[in-house]
Amino acid sequence: MALSGRVQGTSSQGMLVLIIGPSGVGKSVVLRQLKARNPEFVFPRSATTRERRPGEGNDLYRFVTDAEFDGLIKAGKVLEWATVHGGARYGTLEEEIVPFIQQGKIVVREVDIQGFHSIRIHPLFAGAHAHFPLRSVFILPESREQLIGRIRKRAPIAEEELQRRIASMDHELADASLCTARVVNRDGKLDETVREVEQVINGRA
């Protein structure tokens, strides 16, 4: 079935929507379809200390030095951050999210489980006096076998790395119940998966 249509009936009040899920579950594909179907959504850039690659623009990342990243953290302008491959840091910037929510827009952000925990307890989004609404969607595989197959299909991977990712998945799944909703990404059912995520955003799931 062809993908078509956009989210209808979304409140004029802006919000942050977090997309979470284990490596290989298909989050990036879901996000691309959400972006294509809902051009009014905002997909914020990450701040990163890694080097800019040849030909890389500023559409996905805000490139900063380590000193600038430290300054952003000290000023309280980073909602969450982590050190990843090669020692580079990546973070979610408040200025990439809050101004758009204040304009009544839906901001959709992919984060790992640690980032989810940092944002869900942030004063801007947590508690009775939260400034802005937050919804979160955990993307689940149909089964462990499905996830293993997807990971292996993406690129050759050592057994040790595969087991590490599976252990990480098990750890993440333990916290899936903390999300607003859980959506299973079934093979050949991307349209259905994206519609379910949109229902969460609409508050109908």
N, C-alpha and C positions, 0 to 999 in steps of 0.2 A: 504493500500500500504506500502511495506517495505521501511524503510529509507535506502538510499544508495547515494554514491557519495559525493564529497567534493566541496568546492568553487573553481571554475575554473576562470582563467584569472585575479586573484587579482593582483593589482599593486605590484611591488617589494618594493614600499615605505611603510614603516610601518605606523600604525595609531592606535588610541584608539577608541574603539567602546563601547558606554555605553548602557546598557539595563535597561530600566526604566518601571515601571508599578505598579498598586495598588496591595496590598496584596491579594493573592488568585487567581491572574490572570494566573498563570502558568509560571512565569519567570524561576524558578529553573528547570522545565522540559525542557523548551526551551534551557537553557544553557547546560544541560546534553547532549542533542542531538547535539547541536553545537560542543561540545567537542568531542563527539564520531565520528562525521562526519568530523571534521577538526582538527586532532591531531596537526597540525602545529600552531594552534592558541595558544596564551598564556592567561591563566586565573590567574591573580595575586592573591596573598594572601592578606588578611586584617591584619592590625596591631590591636591588641586588648589588653585591660587591664584586661579582665576577666580571671578567673582561668582556667587552663587547666583541662579538664575532664579526668577521668581514661581511659587510652588506647589511648588518642588523640595524633596524631602526629603533624608534622609541615607543612603538605601539604596544609592546608586551611588557617591557621592563623600563624602570627608571634606574639608570646606572649611576651608582654613587661610589665614593671612595670609602675605605674602612673608617676613616675619621668622620666623614659625613654620616655614615650609618650609625656610628656611636652617638653623634650629636642628635640624630632623629630619635634614638632610643631614650637618651637623657631628657629630651624635650617632651617625651610622652606621645610622640607622633606615630609610633609603631604599635599596632594592635597585637601583633604576634610576629615572631621571627624564629628562624632556625638556621643552623649551619649544615650544609649538605655537601654533595660531592665536591672534592677538591678543596674543601675548606671555605668556599664562598658562602656568604650569608644571603638569605632571602627573607623579605618581610612584607607584611600587609600594612600599607600606609593609611592612616586615618583620613588624610586629605584626598585620597583616591576613592573614598567611600562615603564619608559623612556628608560632604556638600551635596552629593547627588541624592542621598536619602532625604535631605532637607528640601530638595526640589520635588519630592514625591516620586522618585524613581526607584525601580527595583534593581538592586545591585547584587550580582551573582558572583560568588568567589569560591574557587576550589582551594581547599586547605587539607593538610594532613590531620591526623587525629590529635596531635599535640596542638596544632593551630586552632582546631575546633575547641579544645578545652580552654585555651587562653582567651578566645573571643567570647565564649559562652558565659564566662565569669567576669568579663570586662564591664565596668560600671555603665558604659554607654548602652549595653545590651542586656544586662542582668538585673534581676530583682524587681521589686514593686515600683521602683523609681527609675527604671530603665528609660533612657532617652529615646531609643529607637527599637522597633520590633525586629526580632531575629527568628528565622526559620532555618532548619537544617535538614538535609536529605542525605541519608547513607545509601550509596549504591551497592547492592549486594550481587554476588554471582549466583547462578542457579545452584552451583555445587562447587566443592573444592576441585573436582575433576575438570569442570568447565574453566575455572580460573587457571589451573595448571596448563591446560591446553592453550589458552590465550597467551599466557606468558611465553610459552615455548614457541608459539607461532610468530611472536613479535621479533625475536632474535635468538641466536644460539645463547644458551645460558648454562653455566656450570651447575651441577647438582647442589653444591653447597649454597650458591646464591638462590637457587630455587627454594631450597628448604628454609632459607632465611626469610624469603618473601612470604612463604606459607605461614611461618611462625608469626610474622608481622600481621598477616591477615587475621589469624586467630586472636591476637591481642586486640586488634581494632574491632573485630566483631563483638568482643565482650562489652564494648562501649556503644554499639550501634543503637541500643535501646534509649540512649540519652538524646538521640536526634528526634526532630519533629516527626519524621517519617522514614520508612525504609522501603526502597524500591528495588525490585529484582530486575537486573538487566539480562533478559533471556536472549539466547542466540536467535537472530532473525526477527526480533521483536523490538527493534530500536524505536520505531514510531510509538509503540505502546509505552515503552520506558519513558520517553520524553513527555508524552501526555500525562503520565502519572506524576512526573516532577512538576509539570505546570499546574496540576491540580493541587499539589502541596503549596505552591506559590500563591495560588488563588484561595487557599484556606479551605479547600474542599476535600482534603485527605487527612 
